[in-house]
Structure formats: C-alpha cells, structure tokens
Amino acid sequence: MEDKYLNKRFDILSEKNIDAGILETLDFKYRNSNTAVTIGTKEFTSVCPWTGLPDTAELSITYLPYKKLVEMKSLKYYLLSFRNVGILQEHAANRILNDLTKLLEPEFMEIEARFESRGGLNTLVKVKYEKENANS
C-alpha cells in the first residue's frame, strides 16, 4: 500500500523569519517597585520543523521590569512571526526568552508554554532568566 503522507509537506519557514526587530519598548518609571508583569495568550503558533503541522500553545510571559516595558502591539507582531516557522517547542520558548531579555534587560523573566497534545503527549516548557547580582 502506498504511503499517501510520504511526500505531504507544508511550507516551513526558517528561524530567520522570527522578527525580533519589530519589538519596541516603553520606559518603566517605577524601578525597584517589585512590579510583576504577566502577559498571556492562548494563540501562540509555530510549526513542527519536520512535518509543518501546527504547534499551538498557551503562552505566559512574566517579568520584573528594570527600565523598560515591552510595547504590546510589537509583542503581538513578534509572536505572530513564529506562525509558520519550523521550530522545536523547547527552542521556541528559549528563543522568546532570549529575545525579550536582550530587549528589556529585566530583573527576572519566566516563559511558560503549554503546547497542545500531539500524538497523545502534552508539552509544558518553562524557561527562566534572572539578572546576575552586580555585587557577586
């Protein structure tokens, strides 16, 4: 019997298509206030790097700002740039963490990505950044 799925592929974009350049910041005026910011979406999408099938996740970004806040519209466009990118779920969470910590230089940031079931398996990816203590 012929495997009708053998050559079935969808267009998969490379990680070069993730648009970190779209991200913008706003000044944070309450330094040392221990303000926690949590941003969430149930609509994060990337694709499997081998099949092109969608990976969807509920994404939560929590951070303690230092001098900057992320501008929301720019964050939406940034997250949408993952839409057709072939990237492992664990790599997507780490990429978001790296791009946002580079942009914001927060005191702390944690990304939690709850990916929907695929083949009966759920994936929860948590990655964290903590600013190094300047006195150590």
C-alpha positions, 0 to 999 in steps of 0.5 A: 500500500502506498504511503499517501503522507510520504511526500505531504509537506507544508511550507516551513519557514526558517528561524530567520523569519522570527522578527525580533526587530519589530519589538519596541519598548516603553520606559518603566518609571517605577524601578525597584517597585517589585512590579510583576508583569504577566502577559498571556495568550492562548494563540501562540503558533509555530510549526513542527520543523519536520512535518509543518503541522501546527504547534499551538500553545498557551503562552505566559510571559512574566517579568520584573521590569528594570527600565523598560516595558515591552510595547504590546502591539510589537509583542503581538507582531513578534509572536505572530512571526513564529506562525509558520516557522519550523521550530522545536517547542523547547527552542521556541520558548528559549528563543522568546526568552532570549529575545525579550531579555536582550530587549528589556534587560529585566530583573527576572523573566519566566516563559511558560508554554503549554503546547497542545497534545500531539500524538497523545503527549502534552508539552509544558516548557518553562524557561527562566532568566534572572539578572546576575547580582552586580555585587557577586 
